[in-house]
């Protein structure tokens, strides 16, 4: 690379990923993630409709929330379902995009063992919010199923004696709902 060229992403060193979550790096994660959310063409308008002028109050709460989940700090006092209930116009594709951005941000900042500590609760929360919003019979959007399959492909059987998940169940959380490939019962 000569001195007049612009560095390309592949030319830049990869930042070191954290082996363990801490309050400080959870704060970095939260601010980086919500920076991406705010800039996202699909999610930005949804979040800004609710949080415009309140981001400075919201982000510290999200740091406490993720610290409580990942570090066991138990400082968060709130109701996730209630907080997300007033979001108008939210569709399954919004959840897919949120998960993609969140999991990508986590993966870029944490070693795999630490990243899973964020991914499991993120998947459970997304599932819970989707069930409450769309009902038990919602169809998991193809892009979300592809993301779930990328994170942990469904297993064809129980080859591992330590694997207690049912056949075809994705890791790390059981996802309730139908995939677009499921046939009607």
C-alpha positions as CSV (number, residue, x, y, z in Angstrom):
1,X,0.0,0.0,0.0
2,X,1.5,3.3,-1.0
3,X,1.2,6.5,1.0
4,X,-1.5,8.0,-1.2
5,X,-3.9,5.0,-1.3
6,X,-6.9,4.7,1.0
7,X,-6.7,1.7,3.2
8,X,-9.2,-1.0,2.4
9,X,-10.9,-3.0,5.1
10,X,-8.8,-6.0,4.3
11,X,-5.6,-3.9,4.7
12,X,-6.5,-2.9,8.3
13,X,-5.6,-5.0,11.2
14,X,-8.5,-6.8,12.9
15,X,-9.1,-5.5,16.4
16,X,-8.5,-7.9,19.2
17,X,-11.6,-9.6,20.4
18,X,-12.5,-9.8,24.0
19,X,-12.2,-13.2,25.8
20,X,-14.6,-12.1,28.6
21,X,-17.3,-9.5,28.8
22,X,-16.8,-6.7,31.3
23,X,-18.8,-3.6,32.1
24,X,-16.5,-1.5,29.9
25,X,-16.6,-3.7,26.8
26,X,-20.3,-4.2,27.2
27,X,-20.7,-0.4,27.1
28,X,-18.6,-0.4,23.9
29,X,-20.7,-3.2,22.4
30,X,-24.0,-1.4,23.2
31,X,-22.9,1.9,21.8
32,X,-21.5,0.3,18.7
33,X,-24.6,-1.8,18.1
34,X,-27.0,1.1,18.6
35,X,-24.9,3.2,16.3
36,X,-25.5,0.6,13.6
37,X,-29.2,0.4,14.4
38,X,-29.5,4.2,14.1
39,X,-27.8,4.2,10.8
40,X,-29.7,1.2,9.4
41,X,-32.4,2.0,6.8
42,X,-34.9,-0.5,8.2
43,X,-34.4,-0.2,11.9
44,X,-33.3,3.4,12.3
45,X,-36.7,4.9,11.7
46,X,-38.5,2.4,14.0
47,X,-36.1,3.2,16.9
48,X,-35.9,6.9,16.2
49,X,-39.7,7.1,16.3
50,X,-39.6,6.0,19.9
51,X,-36.2,7.2,21.1
52,X,-35.7,10.5,19.3
53,X,-34.2,12.9,21.9
54,X,-33.9,10.1,24.4
55,X,-30.9,8.1,23.2
56,X,-28.7,9.5,26.0
57,X,-31.1,8.0,28.5
58,X,-31.7,4.7,26.7
59,X,-28.1,3.6,26.0
60,X,-27.0,3.5,29.7
61,X,-30.2,1.4,30.4
62,X,-29.1,-1.0,27.7
63,X,-25.6,-1.3,29.2
64,X,-27.2,-2.2,32.5
65,X,-29.6,-4.6,30.8
66,X,-26.8,-6.5,29.0
67,X,-24.6,-6.4,32.1
68,X,-27.4,-8.0,34.1
69,X,-27.8,-10.7,31.5
70,X,-24.2,-11.5,30.7
71,X,-22.4,-10.6,33.9
72,X,-25.2,-11.6,36.3
73,X,-25.2,-8.0,37.8
74,X,-29.0,-8.1,38.4
75,X,-29.2,-4.3,38.3
76,X,-31.7,-4.0,35.4
77,X,-35.2,-3.3,36.6
78,X,-37.6,-3.3,33.7
79,X,-40.1,-5.3,31.6
80,X,-38.8,-6.1,28.1
81,X,-42.2,-7.0,26.8
82,X,-43.8,-3.8,28.0
83,X,-40.9,-1.7,26.7
84,X,-41.3,-3.1,23.2
85,X,-45.1,-3.2,23.1
86,X,-45.6,0.4,21.8
87,X,-43.4,-0.2,18.7
88,X,-45.8,0.3,15.8
89,X,-45.3,-1.3,12.4
90,X,-42.7,-3.9,13.6
91,X,-42.7,-6.9,11.4
92,X,-40.7,-10.2,11.5
93,X,-38.1,-8.7,9.1
94,X,-37.3,-6.1,11.8
95,X,-36.4,-8.9,14.2
96,X,-34.3,-10.6,11.6
97,X,-32.4,-7.4,10.9
98,X,-31.9,-6.6,14.6
99,X,-30.6,-10.1,15.2
100,X,-28.2,-9.8,12.3
101,X,-26.8,-6.5,13.4
102,X,-26.5,-7.6,17.0
103,X,-25.0,-11.0,16.4
104,X,-22.5,-9.5,13.9
105,X,-21.5,-6.8,16.3
106,X,-21.0,-9.3,19.1
107,X,-19.1,-11.7,16.9
108,X,-16.7,-8.9,15.8
109,X,-16.0,-7.9,19.4
110,X,-15.9,-11.2,21.4
111,X,-14.2,-14.5,21.2
112,X,-16.7,-17.3,20.5
113,X,-17.1,-18.5,24.1
114,X,-17.8,-15.0,25.2
115,X,-20.0,-14.2,22.2
116,X,-22.3,-17.1,23.0
117,X,-23.1,-15.4,26.4
118,X,-24.7,-12.6,24.4
119,X,-26.2,-14.7,21.6
120,X,-28.2,-17.1,23.7
121,X,-30.2,-14.3,25.5
122,X,-30.5,-12.3,22.3
123,X,-32.2,-15.3,20.6
124,X,-34.4,-16.0,23.6
125,X,-35.5,-12.3,23.8
126,X,-36.2,-12.1,20.1
127,X,-38.2,-15.3,20.3
128,X,-40.2,-14.1,23.2
129,X,-40.9,-10.7,21.6
130,X,-42.0,-12.4,18.4
131,X,-44.3,-14.8,20.1
132,X,-46.0,-12.0,22.0
133,X,-46.3,-9.9,18.9
134,X,-47.2,-12.4,16.2
135,X,-48.5,-15.4,18.1
136,X,-47.5,-19.0,18.4
137,X,-48.0,-19.7,14.7
138,X,-45.7,-17.0,13.2
139,X,-43.5,-18.0,10.4
140,X,-39.8,-17.4,11.0
141,X,-38.6,-15.2,8.1
142,X,-36.2,-16.9,5.7
143,X,-33.4,-14.4,6.4
144,X,-33.8,-15.0,10.2
145,X,-33.8,-18.8,9.7
146,X,-30.6,-18.4,7.5
147,X,-29.0,-16.4,10.3
148,X,-30.0,-19.1,12.9
149,X,-28.6,-21.8,10.6
150,X,-25.4,-19.9,10.2
151,X,-24.9,-19.5,13.9
152,X,-25.7,-23.1,14.7
153,X,-26.8,-25.4,11.8
154,X,-29.5,-27.8,12.7
155,X,-28.1,-31.2,13.6
156,X,-29.2,-34.3,11.7
157,X,-29.3,-36.5,14.7
158,X,-27.8,-37.1,18.1
159,X,-24.3,-38.1,17.2
160,X,-22.9,-36.4,20.4
161,X,-23.9,-38.3,23.6
162,X,-23.8,-34.9,25.4
163,X,-26.2,-33.3,23.0
164,X,-29.7,-33.4,24.6
165,X,-31.4,-31.3,22.0
166,X,-34.1,-32.9,19.9
167,X,-33.2,-33.8,16.3
168,X,-33.1,-30.8,14.0
169,X,-33.1,-28.3,16.9
170,X,-30.9,-25.2,16.5
171,X,-28.4,-24.1,19.1
172,X,-28.4,-22.3,21.5
173,X,-32.1,-21.7,22.0
174,X,-35.2,-23.6,20.9
175,X,-36.9,-21.4,18.3
176,X,-40.7,-21.7,18.4
177,X,-42.6,-20.9,15.3
178,X,-42.7,-22.3,11.8
179,X,-40.0,-21.9,9.2
180,X,-41.1,-20.9,5.8
181,X,-40.4,-24.5,4.7
182,X,-42.7,-26.1,7.2
183,X,-45.9,-27.4,5.7
184,X,-49.3,-26.5,7.1
185,X,-50.6,-29.0,9.7
